Amino acid sequence: MTAPGTPAGAPAADTDDLDVEEALALVREPHRDAHSEPRDDGPARSPGGPDVREPGDRPTGRHTATSWPRARETAARAARTARAHGRHSTADTPAGDRRAPVSVPLGDALGLVLAAPLDALTDLPSFDTSAMDGWAVAGPGPWQVREEGVLAGHAQPEPLTDGAAVRIATGARVPADTTAVLRSEHGRIDAQGRLHPTREMFHGQDIRPRGQECRTGDQLLPVGTLVTPAVLGLAAAAGYDTVTAVPRPRAEVLVLGDELLTSGLPHDGLIRDALGPMLPPWLRALGADVVAVRRIGDDARALRKAVTASQADLVITTGGTAAGPVDHVHPVLERVGAELLVDGVKVRPGHPMLLARTKEHQHLVGLPGNPLAAVSGLLTLAEPLLRTLAARPAPEPYTLPLKEAVQGHPYDTRLIPVVLRGDHAVPLHYNGPAMLRGIAAADALAVVPPGGARQGEEAELLDLPWATAGIGVCFT
């Protein structure tokens, strides 16, 4: 039998022979054979290594930038590699511990991905129940009504005999030998206390039979299912207290810069830190567990110590990715022997962003210090990496026509905050690298190709994580 999502003509994969990670990969990437290695799009560059260029790459000073689509693919591929290392590590190693499936209480599982099928632990419903408030009746009417009623949560009631009826509540166990449930609004009682139907009835009416929804052992949901509020409800109804899920990737934020204030008004050349308050909840909205936020300042030694000591899956740094006198990120990565996977991206704002593999199971995303540029780095590098680590599905790409023309960059992709109005995306002003006024009002970012976009031209949109799901769902 062909697996769901397998292209026509493709060989079916026997998921019984796959482990959890391979099954998740099959669910999320049906175009790739479950046992094949990820495609290598070219050599990675390490700090101080040769300046490898590709056709169309344009030098940006100290390095060659990566195209925006390829940078996102590289981040996702890096996460797949980290997950593979975790899968093949022993259980007592950090990598083996951090990516192994975990048992999670239902109250903490929202937004995770199932790492084991959700199989029915019982029949649902587990006994014949009434679907309505009314009377349980036996045989043809009219019926003599018993004095006692049947309520939900009570033990099995006495059986009915032909010609008898008993008041029953929704969800209550129906008495043995019940032939139907007569709704309250469809019955009347005469002066002799006999119950009459006011419309035609049929056998089994408004009875939910045992096992109507599922039988014990039925698969309710497969590996790879995103845990939504409805999934939590189904799991609880099926008798689960916990689910087996892919753990949330752990993220640590390192805020760089001596010029940053944590309170009050800017003064004397000092500015308020916007990224410290913004990044942790944004990362949580992307599915990460933020384990720490540390203020490092412009101290290379403190930065190196923080990077080497971190046990997070993803380290996020703010600022310091250029080549200024206090931009320490590149030198520190070189000193710790990190592998630089992306060193600059052809996107505005945010082109000085970077992605490095600092340990076998750990990556670092260096965000530019300007706030909107940092948002660009989050959605370009951190989002695909975190999503892939968590085994979450990639959002389906979609486009909308632009309400007005957007000026582009000659060589680079632009990410422009937009609001969605009907069937159009309306570009917002205040979209400079240091500005947050536009993104604070936005529903999405429009992906504007090099050269710009005309009025009415279709643009790919990147939804902001709270724009469609609601803050209460995302920030868990």
KACOR-V461820 format. One record per backbone hydrogen bond with DSSP energy under -1.0 kcal/mol. CO is the residue of the C=O (numbers start at 1). NH is the residue of the N-H. Records with the same first field share a line. If there is no record, write none. Layout:
CO->NH, NH
//
This chain:
3->6
7->10
13->15
14->17
15->18
19->23
20->24
21->25
22->26
23->27
24->28
25->29
29->32
33->36
46->49
50->52
54->57
63->60
66->346
67->71
68->72
69->73
70->74
71->75
72->76
73->77
74->78
75->79
76->80
77->81
78->82
79->83
80->84
81->85
82->86
83->87
84->88
90->93
93->97
94->98
95->99
102->245
104->243
105->108
106->109
109->112
112->227
113->246
114->224
118->220, 221
120->217
124->213, 214
125->211
128->174
129->208
130->171
133->184
134->168
135->182
136->166
137->179, 180
138->163
143->195
144->165
150->169
151->154
161->164
163->144
164->138
165->146
166->136
167->150
168->134
169->172
172->130
175->178
176->160
179->204
180->137
182->135
183->186
184->187
186->198
188->196
190->193
193->145
194->190
195->143
196->188
202->205
204->207
205->181
206->131
208->129
209->212
214->124
215->218
218->120
221->118
222->225
225->114
227->111
228->232
229->233
230->234
231->235
232->236
233->237
234->238
235->240
236->239
241->106
243->104
244->115
245->102
249->289
250->313, 314
251->291
252->316
253->294
254->318
255->296, 297
259->271
261->273
267->270
271->261
274->278
275->279
278->282
279->283
280->284
281->285
282->286
283->288
284->287
289->251
292->253
294->255
299->303
300->304
301->305
302->306
303->307
304->308
305->309
306->310
313->363
314->252
315->365
316->254
317->367
320->329
324->327
326->328
328->332
329->333
330->334
331->335
332->336
333->338
339->357
340->45
342->355
344->66
345->347
346->413
348->415
350->353
351->345
353->344
354->366
355->341, 342
356->364
357->339
359->362
362->358, 359
363->315
364->356
365->317
366->354
367->319
370->374
371->375
372->376
373->377
374->378
375->379
376->380
377->381, 382
378->383
381->385
382->386
383->387
384->388
385->389
386->390
387->392
388->391
398->461
400->459
401->425
402->456
406->453
409->451
413->348
414->448
416->446
417->428
418->443, 444
419->426
421->424
424->421
425->403
426->419
430->438
432->435
433->372, 373
436->440
438->441
443->464
444->418
445->462
446->416
448->414
449->452
453->406
454->457
457->402
459->400
460->447
462->445
464->467
466->470
470->473, 474
471->475
474->476
//
